[in-house]
Structure formats: structure tokens, C-alpha cells
Amino acid sequence: MNQSRKRLTQLGISSFLIYPATIKVTHRGSTSLLQTPTDVEVYIDQQQELATLSHWETARWRNVNRCQRLISRRRFAD
């Protein structure tokens, strides 16, 4: 987890540890709670990917991810 937090700091993304073993990441007005170092690495990779996209591509990417999260929540709710 420490390596992941160092990478976040290097990218200018603030993070906080919430016990047990949850990292709270705040970036560009959005907050995420991540459970494992792998989750943090995926988050970093996504943020770096977003940095290379145009404004319209970024909006589309976020909408697709939002829809995927909603679908996954509905599966658990049923």
C-alpha cells in the first residue's frame, strides 16, 4: 500500500488511510475508496489513461464506467 500511496503523491493526488485497510483518494473533486494495492494501481492507470484522452473521450469513458458500476450494483441488490 505504501508504494501505491507514493505513486499517488507523485501524481499530485491526495490520499488518506481509513482503517481497516481502505485508502480514500480525492482527485479533481471526486472521492474513491480503494481496498487493495491492486485497486490503487488500477485507479492510477485509469487516471493516466484519462490524462491522454480528449475532453469528449474522457466524458464518454466516465459515462461507460458509471453505467458499469450501476449494472454491477443492481446485480448485488437482486
Buried (B, 14 or more C-beta within 10 A) or exposed (E): BEEBBEBBEEEEBEBEEEEEEBBEBEBEEEEBEBEEBEBBBEBBEBBEEEEEEEEEEBEEBBEEEEEEEEEEEEEEEE
